[in-house]
Amino acid sequence: MEADWEFEVGGDAPIIEAHWSGFVDLRANSQHASALSECRDLPELADALIRLNAPDSPVWTSKIDVFTPDRIDPDEMAASSCDAAHASTCYIDLLPRSDQIWDTPSKVERECRRICANLKVITLSRCRVDLVVRRAVEAGTCDLGMTVYLTACGPTPADARERLAECLALVTDVIAPGEIPHQR
């Protein structure tokens, strides 16, 4: 699987707004995950959100989206042009559960390197993952967070969504390994 990371924390770079106006706290009630509109487009996203927000997860989610990218580079996803005819993308904003996890740029860099190294050994073409470290604002404090972009392609829209779902499950396994929590 293709995976890479970068810092985007300067000047007018996007910021992760932890408690934005549409925020749903899935840590408090994981059943709300399946009701999110984005999960209608990608049902497997609900399972990933439940796991990423589980009590034993090192992270929690603040915002997600699922969309069709304007264009993709087939080479970046180890795909032929035929296999890259259609694409699907999602992103998940992640914040650390503990203020000790990513309290310095070097700690979040180590985590990005760990995630990418674990993803790169997985044999899964037609997808890529990009981790973008960003400033994150929560309750008036500014810390670091991470936006995880997952992009997949396929010869049909259904194939692209199916590959995105596979990619999402594997990324979730790497970021939040552990037991799959039961829905409350």
DRENPA-3360 file (N, C-alpha, C; in nm, 2 decimals, always signed):
BEGIN
1 = MEADWEFE = +0.09/-0.12/+0.00/+0.00/+0.00/+0.00/+0.09/+0.12/+0.00 ~ +0.05/+0.22/-0.08/+0.13/+0.35/-0.08/+0.09/+0.43/+0.04 ~ +0.19/+0.49/+0.11/+0.16/+0.57/+0.23/+0.27/+0.67/+0.24 ~ +0.23/+0.79/+0.28/+0.32/+0.90/+0.30/+0.27/+1.00/+0.41 ~ +0.35/+1.09/+0.45/+0.31/+1.18/+0.56/+0.37/+1.32/+0.53 ~ +0.32/+1.42/+0.59/+0.38/+1.55/+0.59/+0.32/+1.64/+0.70 ~ +0.40/+1.75/+0.73/+0.35/+1.85/+0.82/+0.29/+1.96/+0.74 ~ +0.18/+2.02/+0.79/+0.11/+2.13/+0.72/+0.06/+2.22/+0.84;
9 = VGGDAPII = +0.16/+2.29/+0.91/+0.12/+2.36/+1.03/+0.15/+2.51/+1.02 ~ +0.20/+2.56/+0.91/+0.24/+2.70/+0.91/+0.13/+2.79/+0.86 ~ +0.15/+2.91/+0.89/+0.06/+3.02/+0.83/-0.08/+3.00/+0.82 ~ -0.12/+2.99/+0.69/-0.27/+2.98/+0.66/-0.31/+2.83/+0.63 ~ -0.23/+2.73/+0.68/-0.26/+2.59/+0.65/-0.39/+2.56/+0.73 ~ -0.47/+2.47/+0.67/-0.59/+2.43/+0.74/-0.57/+2.38/+0.89 ~ -0.67/+2.41/+0.97/-0.66/+2.37/+1.11/-0.77/+2.27/+1.14 ~ -0.74/+2.17/+1.23/-0.85/+2.08/+1.27/-0.92/+2.15/+1.38;
17 = EAHWSGFV = -1.05/+2.17/+1.36/-1.14/+2.23/+1.46/-1.21/+2.12/+1.53 ~ -1.16/+2.08/+1.65/-1.21/+1.96/+1.72/-1.36/+1.96/+1.74 ~ -1.41/+2.07/+1.79/-1.56/+2.07/+1.83/-1.63/+2.17/+1.74 ~ -1.62/+2.14/+1.61/-1.69/+2.22/+1.51/-1.84/+2.21/+1.52 ~ -1.92/+2.29/+1.45/-2.06/+2.30/+1.47/-2.14/+2.17/+1.45 ~ -2.09/+2.09/+1.36/-2.16/+1.96/+1.34/-2.10/+1.84/+1.41 ~ -2.01/+1.87/+1.51/-1.94/+1.76/+1.58/-2.03/+1.66/+1.65 ~ -2.00/+1.53/+1.63/-2.07/+1.43/+1.70/-1.97/+1.35/+1.78;
25 = DLRANSQH = -1.98/+1.35/+1.91/-1.88/+1.29/+2.00/-1.91/+1.13/+2.00 ~ -1.83/+1.06/+1.92/-1.85/+0.92/+1.91/-1.79/+0.84/+2.03 ~ -1.71/+0.91/+2.10/-1.65/+0.85/+2.22/-1.76/+0.83/+2.32 ~ -1.86/+0.92/+2.33/-1.97/+0.91/+2.43/-2.07/+0.81/+2.38 ~ -2.10/+0.80/+2.25/-2.20/+0.71/+2.20/-2.17/+0.66/+2.06 ~ -2.11/+0.55/+2.06/-2.06/+0.50/+1.93/-2.18/+0.46/+1.83 ~ -2.30/+0.44/+1.88/-2.41/+0.41/+1.80/-2.44/+0.52/+1.70 ~ -2.40/+0.64/+1.72/-2.43/+0.75/+1.63/-2.34/+0.74/+1.50;
33 = ASALSECR = -2.24/+0.66/+1.50/-2.15/+0.65/+1.38/-2.23/+0.60/+1.26 ~ -2.32/+0.50/+1.27/-2.39/+0.46/+1.15/-2.50/+0.55/+1.10 ~ -2.53/+0.65/+1.19/-2.63/+0.75/+1.14/-2.57/+0.87/+1.07 ~ -2.44/+0.88/+1.07/-2.37/+0.99/+1.00/-2.39/+0.98/+0.85 ~ -2.42/+1.09/+0.78/-2.44/+1.08/+0.64/-2.33/+1.02/+0.56 ~ -2.21/+1.05/+0.60/-2.09/+1.00/+0.53/-2.09/+0.84/+0.53 ~ -2.14/+0.78/+0.63/-2.15/+0.64/+0.64/-2.25/+0.58/+0.55 ~ -2.34/+0.66/+0.50/-2.43/+0.60/+0.40/-2.36/+0.58/+0.27;
41 = DLPELADA = -2.26/+0.67/+0.24/-2.18/+0.66/+0.12/-2.08/+0.55/+0.13 ~ -2.03/+0.52/+0.25/-1.93/+0.43/+0.28/-1.96/+0.36/+0.41 ~ -2.05/+0.26/+0.41/-2.09/+0.19/+0.54/-1.98/+0.14/+0.63 ~ -1.87/+0.10/+0.57/-1.76/+0.05/+0.65/-1.69/+0.16/+0.73 ~ -1.72/+0.28/+0.70/-1.67/+0.39/+0.78/-1.72/+0.39/+0.92 ~ -1.84/+0.35/+0.94/-1.90/+0.34/+1.07/-1.82/+0.25/+1.16 ~ -1.78/+0.13/+1.11/-1.70/+0.04/+1.19/-1.57/+0.10/+1.22 ~ -1.50/+0.17/+1.13/-1.38/+0.23/+1.15/-1.39/+0.34/+1.26;
49 = LIRLNAPD = -1.50/+0.42/+1.25/-1.52/+0.53/+1.35/-1.54/+0.47/+1.49 ~ -1.61/+0.36/+1.50/-1.63/+0.30/+1.63/-1.50/+0.25/+1.69 ~ -1.42/+0.19/+1.61/-1.29/+0.14/+1.66/-1.19/+0.26/+1.69 ~ -1.19/+0.36/+1.61/-1.10/+0.48/+1.63/-1.14/+0.56/+1.76 ~ -1.27/+0.55/+1.79/-1.32/+0.62/+1.91/-1.34/+0.53/+2.03 ~ -1.30/+0.41/+2.02/-1.31/+0.31/+2.13/-1.22/+0.36/+2.25 ~ -1.26/+0.32/+2.37/-1.18/+0.36/+2.49/-1.04/+0.32/+2.49 ~ -1.00/+0.21/+2.42/-0.86/+0.17/+2.42/-0.79/+0.23/+2.30;
57 = SPVWTSKI = -0.85/+0.31/+2.21/-0.79/+0.37/+2.10/-0.70/+0.48/+2.14 ~ -0.58/+0.50/+2.08/-0.50/+0.62/+2.12/-0.55/+0.75/+2.06 ~ -0.65/+0.74/+1.98/-0.70/+0.86/+1.91/-0.85/+0.87/+1.92 ~ -0.91/+0.98/+1.88/-1.05/+1.00/+1.86/-1.07/+1.09/+1.74 ~ -1.19/+1.08/+1.68/-1.22/+1.15/+1.55/-1.30/+1.28/+1.58 ~ -1.28/+1.38/+1.50/-1.36/+1.50/+1.51/-1.43/+1.53/+1.38 ~ -1.38/+1.49/+1.27/-1.45/+1.53/+1.14/-1.42/+1.42/+1.04 ~ -1.51/+1.40/+0.95/-1.49/+1.30/+0.84/-1.56/+1.36/+0.71;
65 = DVFTPDRI = -1.52/+1.30/+0.60/-1.59/+1.33/+0.47/-1.56/+1.22/+0.38 ~ -1.65/+1.19/+0.28/-1.63/+1.10/+0.17/-1.67/+1.17/+0.05 ~ -1.58/+1.16/-0.05/-1.61/+1.23/-0.18/-1.53/+1.17/-0.29 ~ -1.56/+1.22/-0.41/-1.49/+1.18/-0.53/-1.39/+1.28/-0.57 ~ -1.26/+1.24/-0.57/-1.16/+1.34/-0.60/-1.17/+1.39/-0.75 ~ -1.12/+1.51/-0.77/-1.12/+1.57/-0.90/-1.03/+1.49/-1.00 ~ -0.92/+1.44/-0.95/-0.83/+1.36/-1.04/-0.73/+1.29/-0.95 ~ -0.68/+1.18/-1.00/-0.58/+1.10/-0.93/-0.47/+1.06/-1.02;
73 = DPDEMAAS = -0.36/+1.02/-0.96/-0.24/+0.98/-1.04/-0.23/+0.83/-1.02 ~ -0.26/+0.75/-1.13/-0.26/+0.60/-1.12/-0.13/+0.55/-1.06 ~ -0.02/+0.61/-1.10/+0.11/+0.56/-1.06/+0.13/+0.57/-0.90 ~ +0.06/+0.67/-0.84/+0.07/+0.69/-0.70/-0.01/+0.58/-0.62 ~ -0.09/+0.50/-0.70/-0.17/+0.40/-0.63/-0.14/+0.26/-0.69 ~ -0.03/+0.25/-0.76/+0.01/+0.12/-0.83/-0.10/+0.06/-0.91 ~ -0.16/+0.15/-0.99/-0.28/+0.11/-1.07/-0.26/+0.14/-1.22 ~ -0.32/+0.06/-1.30/-0.32/+0.08/-1.44/-0.42/+0.19/-1.47;
81 = SCDAAHAS = -0.41/+0.25/-1.59/-0.51/+0.36/-1.62/-0.65/+0.30/-1.62 ~ -0.67/+0.18/-1.66/-0.80/+0.11/-1.66/-0.85/+0.10/-1.52 ~ -0.76/+0.06/-1.43/-0.80/+0.04/-1.29/-0.82/+0.17/-1.21 ~ -0.78/+0.28/-1.28/-0.79/+0.41/-1.21/-0.90/+0.49/-1.28 ~ -1.00/+0.43/-1.35/-1.10/+0.50/-1.42/-1.19/+0.57/-1.32 ~ -1.21/+0.52/-1.20/-1.30/+0.58/-1.10/-1.22/+0.58/-0.97 ~ -1.25/+0.68/-0.88/-1.18/+0.69/-0.75/-1.28/+0.74/-0.65 ~ -1.24/+0.71/-0.52/-1.32/+0.75/-0.41/-1.22/+0.78/-0.30;
89 = TCYIDLLP = -1.26/+0.89/-0.22/-1.17/+0.94/-0.11/-1.25/+0.96/+0.01 ~ -1.18/+0.94/+0.12/-1.24/+0.99/+0.25/-1.12/+1.05/+0.33 ~ -1.16/+1.13/+0.43/-1.06/+1.18/+0.52/-1.12/+1.17/+0.66 ~ -1.03/+1.15/+0.76/-1.07/+1.15/+0.90/-0.97/+1.24/+0.98 ~ -1.03/+1.33/+1.05/-0.95/+1.41/+1.14/-0.93/+1.34/+1.27 ~ -0.80/+1.31/+1.31/-0.77/+1.24/+1.43/-0.71/+1.33/+1.54 ~ -0.74/+1.32/+1.66/-0.68/+1.39/+1.77/-0.64/+1.28/+1.87 ~ -0.53/+1.31/+1.94/-0.48/+1.21/+2.04/-0.57/+1.21/+2.17;
97 = RSDQIWDT = -0.58/+1.10/+2.23/-0.66/+1.09/+2.35/-0.59/+1.15/+2.47 ~ -0.46/+1.14/+2.47/-0.38/+1.20/+2.57/-0.30/+1.31/+2.52 ~ -0.28/+1.42/+2.60/-0.20/+1.53/+2.56/-0.06/+1.50/+2.56 ~ -0.02/+1.38/+2.60/+0.12/+1.33/+2.60/+0.16/+1.26/+2.47 ~ +0.06/+1.22/+2.40/+0.10/+1.14/+2.28/+0.17/+1.22/+2.17 ~ +0.11/+1.33/+2.13/+0.16/+1.41/+2.02/+0.19/+1.55/+2.07 ~ +0.26/+1.56/+2.19/+0.28/+1.69/+2.24/+0.40/+1.76/+2.18 ~ +0.48/+1.69/+2.10/+0.59/+1.76/+2.03/+0.59/+1.71/+1.88;
105 = PSKVEREC = +0.64/+1.80/+1.80/+0.65/+1.76/+1.65/+0.72/+1.62/+1.64 ~ +0.83/+1.60/+1.71/+0.90/+1.48/+1.69/+0.82/+1.35/+1.73 ~ +0.73/+1.36/+1.83/+0.64/+1.25/+1.87/+0.54/+1.22/+1.76 ~ +0.48/+1.32/+1.70/+0.38/+1.30/+1.59/+0.45/+1.25/+1.47 ~ +0.58/+1.30/+1.44/+0.65/+1.25/+1.33/+0.68/+1.10/+1.35 ~ +0.72/+1.06/+1.47/+0.75/+0.91/+1.49/+0.62/+0.83/+1.46 ~ +0.51/+0.88/+1.51/+0.38/+0.81/+1.49/+0.35/+0.80/+1.34 ~ +0.37/+0.91/+1.26/+0.35/+0.90/+1.12/+0.44/+0.80/+1.05;
113 = RRICANLK = +0.56/+0.80/+1.09/+0.66/+0.71/+1.03/+0.62/+0.56/+1.07 ~ +0.57/+0.54/+1.19/+0.53/+0.41/+1.23/+0.41/+0.36/+1.15 ~ +0.31/+0.45/+1.13/+0.19/+0.41/+1.06/+0.23/+0.39/+0.91 ~ +0.30/+0.47/+0.85/+0.34/+0.45/+0.71/+0.42/+0.33/+0.69 ~ +0.52/+0.30/+0.78/+0.60/+0.18/+0.77/+0.51/+0.05/+0.78 ~ +0.41/+0.05/+0.87/+0.32/-0.06/+0.88/+0.23/-0.08/+0.76 ~ +0.19/+0.04/+0.70/+0.10/+0.03/+0.58/+0.18/-0.01/+0.45 ~ +0.30/+0.03/+0.44/+0.38/+0.00/+0.32/+0.41/-0.15/+0.30;
121 = VITLSRCR = +0.41/-0.22/+0.41/+0.43/-0.37/+0.40/+0.31/-0.45/+0.36 ~ +0.20/-0.38/+0.36/+0.07/-0.44/+0.32/+0.06/-0.44/+0.16 ~ +0.03/-0.56/+0.11/+0.02/-0.57/-0.04/-0.13/-0.53/-0.07 ~ -0.15/-0.41/-0.12/-0.28/-0.37/-0.16/-0.26/-0.26/-0.26 ~ -0.29/-0.28/-0.38/-0.27/-0.18/-0.49/-0.40/-0.10/-0.50 ~ -0.40/+0.00/-0.58/-0.51/+0.08/-0.62/-0.56/+0.17/-0.50 ~ -0.47/+0.20/-0.41/-0.50/+0.29/-0.30/-0.38/+0.35/-0.24 ~ -0.40/+0.46/-0.17/-0.29/+0.53/-0.10/-0.35/+0.60/+0.02;
129 = VDLVVRRA = -0.26/+0.62/+0.12/-0.29/+0.69/+0.24/-0.19/+0.80/+0.26 ~ -0.25/+0.92/+0.29/-0.16/+1.04/+0.32/-0.20/+1.09/+0.46 ~ -0.10/+1.10/+0.54/-0.12/+1.16/+0.68/-0.07/+1.30/+0.68 ~ -0.15/+1.39/+0.72/-0.12/+1.53/+0.72/-0.13/+1.58/+0.86 ~ -0.01/+1.62/+0.92/-0.01/+1.67/+1.06/-0.05/+1.82/+1.05 ~ -0.15/+1.85/+1.14/-0.20/+1.99/+1.14/-0.21/+2.04/+1.28 ~ -0.23/+2.17/+1.29/-0.26/+2.23/+1.42/-0.41/+2.19/+1.45 ~ -0.43/+2.17/+1.57/-0.57/+2.13/+1.61/-0.61/+2.22/+1.73;
137 = VEAGTCDL = -0.73/+2.27/+1.72/-0.78/+2.36/+1.83/-0.90/+2.28/+1.90 ~ -0.88/+2.27/+2.03/-0.98/+2.21/+2.12/-0.99/+2.28/+2.25 ~ -1.10/+2.33/+2.28/-1.13/+2.40/+2.41/-1.03/+2.51/+2.43 ~ -1.00/+2.59/+2.32/-0.91/+2.70/+2.33/-0.76/+2.67/+2.33 ~ -0.73/+2.55/+2.33/-0.58/+2.51/+2.33/-0.55/+2.47/+2.18 ~ -0.43/+2.49/+2.15/-0.38/+2.46/+2.01/-0.27/+2.35/+2.02 ~ -0.30/+2.23/+1.97/-0.21/+2.12/+1.98/-0.19/+2.07/+1.84 ~ -0.15/+1.94/+1.82/-0.13/+1.88/+1.69/-0.23/+1.77/+1.68;
145 = GMTVYLTA = -0.28/+1.76/+1.55/-0.37/+1.65/+1.51/-0.33/+1.60/+1.38 ~ -0.40/+1.51/+1.32/-0.37/+1.45/+1.20/-0.49/+1.42/+1.11 ~ -0.48/+1.47/+0.99/-0.59/+1.43/+0.89/-0.54/+1.32/+0.81 ~ -0.61/+1.21/+0.81/-0.58/+1.09/+0.73/-0.66/+1.09/+0.61 ~ -0.60/+1.10/+0.49/-0.67/+1.09/+0.36/-0.65/+0.95/+0.31 ~ -0.75/+0.89/+0.26/-0.75/+0.75/+0.20/-0.81/+0.77/+0.06 ~ -0.74/+0.73/-0.04/-0.79/+0.73/-0.17/-0.77/+0.60/-0.24 ~ -0.88/+0.55/-0.31/-0.87/+0.42/-0.38/-0.94/+0.44/-0.52;
153 = CGPTPADA = -0.90/+0.35/-0.60/-0.95/+0.36/-0.74/-0.99/+0.22/-0.79 ~ -1.07/+0.21/-0.90/-1.11/+0.09/-0.96/-1.17/+0.11/-1.09 ~ -1.19/+0.00/-1.17/-1.25/+0.02/-1.30/-1.40/+0.07/-1.30 ~ -1.47/+0.05/-1.18/-1.60/+0.10/-1.17/-1.61/+0.18/-1.04 ~ -1.71/+0.26/-1.02/-1.73/+0.33/-0.89/-1.75/+0.23/-0.77 ~ -1.82/+0.12/-0.80/-1.83/+0.02/-0.69/-1.70/-0.04/-0.65 ~ -1.61/-0.07/-0.75/-1.48/-0.12/-0.73/-1.40/-0.03/-0.64 ~ -1.40/+0.10/-0.68/-1.33/+0.20/-0.61/-1.37/+0.21/-0.46;
161 = RERLAECL = -1.50/+0.21/-0.44/-1.56/+0.21/-0.30/-1.52/+0.09/-0.22 ~ -1.52/-0.03/-0.29/-1.49/-0.15/-0.22/-1.34/-0.15/-0.18 ~ -1.25/-0.10/-0.27/-1.11/-0.09/-0.23/-1.09/+0.01/-0.12 ~ -1.16/+0.12/-0.13/-1.15/+0.22/-0.02/-1.19/+0.16/+0.12 ~ -1.29/+0.08/+0.12/-1.34/+0.01/+0.24/-1.23/-0.08/+0.29 ~ -1.16/-0.16/+0.20/-1.05/-0.25/+0.24/-0.94/-0.16/+0.30 ~ -0.90/-0.06/+0.23/-0.79/+0.03/+0.28/-0.83/+0.09/+0.41 ~ -0.95/+0.13/+0.43/-0.99/+0.19/+0.56/-0.98/+0.09/+0.67;
169 = ALVTDVIA = -1.02/-0.03/+0.65/-1.01/-0.13/+0.76/-0.86/-0.16/+0.79 ~ -0.78/-0.16/+0.70/-0.63/-0.19/+0.72/-0.57/-0.07/+0.80 ~ -0.60/+0.05/+0.76/-0.55/+0.17/+0.82/-0.60/+0.17/+0.97 ~ -0.73/+0.14/+0.99/-0.78/+0.14/+1.13/-0.71/+0.03/+1.21 ~ -0.68/-0.08/+1.15/-0.60/-0.18/+1.22/-0.47/-0.13/+1.27 ~ -0.40/-0.05/+1.19/-0.27/+0.00/+1.22/-0.28/+0.11/+1.32 ~ -0.37/+0.20/+1.31/-0.38/+0.32/+1.40/-0.44/+0.28/+1.53 ~ -0.54/+0.19/+1.54/-0.61/+0.16/+1.66/-0.62/+0.01/+1.67;
177 = PGEIPHQR = -0.51/-0.06/+1.69/-0.52/-0.21/+1.70/-0.59/-0.24/+1.83 ~ -0.64/-0.36/+1.83/-0.71/-0.40/+1.96/-0.84/-0.47/+1.93 ~ -0.91/-0.49/+2.03/-1.04/-0.56/+2.02/-1.14/-0.47/+1.95 ~ -1.22/-0.53/+1.87/-1.33/-0.46/+1.80/-1.44/-0.44/+1.91 ~ -1.47/-0.32/+1.95/-1.57/-0.30/+2.05/-1.71/-0.33/+2.01 ~ -1.79/-0.38/+2.10/-1.93/-0.40/+2.07/-2.00/-0.27/+2.08 ~ -2.10/-0.25/+1.99/-2.17/-0.13/+1.99/-2.26/-0.13/+2.11 ~ -2.27/-0.01/+2.17/-2.35/+0.01/+2.29/-2.50/+0.03/+2.25;
% end
